Amino acid sequence: VSGYNSEVAQTDDSPFITAKGTYVRDGIVAANMFPFGTFIKFKGCGYISEDKIFIVEDRMNRRYQNNVDIWFESKADALQLGRRNCEIEVIS
């Protein structure tokens, strides 16, 4: 699991629009291994509440097949998460 924000260097040329066509917001994740609309939780990440539910609405570069990227409003928050190994629970 890693973090990203709406910085052009970390996204495509429309940094506030997800691959699904929605606006980025708290609770959005990018993942290539789950279909759009999949709800997930993270366990064992420390920095992220295990009760928070996220939704897949964005994609990552195709070279990242086994990673989930959590959207953050600020680059500082994304960097604070860093890269972590976490358990992912698929809700639906």
N, C-alpha and C positions, 0 to 999 in steps of 0.2 A: 504494500500500500504506500502511496506517495501523495503529495499535495501539489496542486497547481492553482494559478490564478489567471485572471484575464489580461495577461501581458502578451503582446504580439509574439515575443520570442518563445513563449510557451504554447501558443495556439496557432490557428491559421489566421487569415486576414479578417475574420469576423470574431474577435475575441469574446464578445458578450453573447454570442448565439451558439447554442449547442449543436451537435451533429443532428439531433432530432428536430431542430428548428425552434427550440424554446430559448428563453433568456436564462442565463446562468443565475443561480440563487443558492442560498444555503440549502444543503442537502442533496446537491447534484454530484454525481460521480461519472467519470469516464471509464469505460471498460469495454474491451473487445470480446470478452468471453461470455457476456450475458446479453440477452436481447433488451432493446429499449423498453422501459417500463418495469424492469425487474427491481423489486424492493430488497435491500440487503441491510445487514447490520455487521458491525465489526466487533470482534472479541479479542482481548489481549493486546490492544494497541496502546493503552495507557492514556494517550492524549485525547482520545475520542470516547465519548460516552457510549457504553455498551447498549444503552436504551435507545439511542438515536437511530432512526430509520432513514436510509438514503435511497435515492432512485437513480437508475442508470438512464441518462439522457444524452450522454456525450461519448465520443470515441477517442481513442489514443492513436498515435502513429502505429501502423500495422506491425512494427517490429516488437511491440509490447503486447504479447498475447496472454500472459498470466499475471497481469498487474491491474490494480484499480487505482485511479487517480481521483482524489477528493478535491472538489473546488472550494477555494477560500477567497474571501473578498480581498485580502491583502497578501502580498508576497511574503511578508514576515511570518504570517500564520502558516502559510504553506511550507516555508522553510523550517518552522518549528516542528511540524510533523516529521519532516525528513522522509526517509524510507524505512518502513517497518514491516516485519513479518507479522501478520495478523490472521486470525481465523475469520472467514467470511461466512455468515449465515444468510442463506437465501430465504426471504420471507414469502415472496410470491413472484 
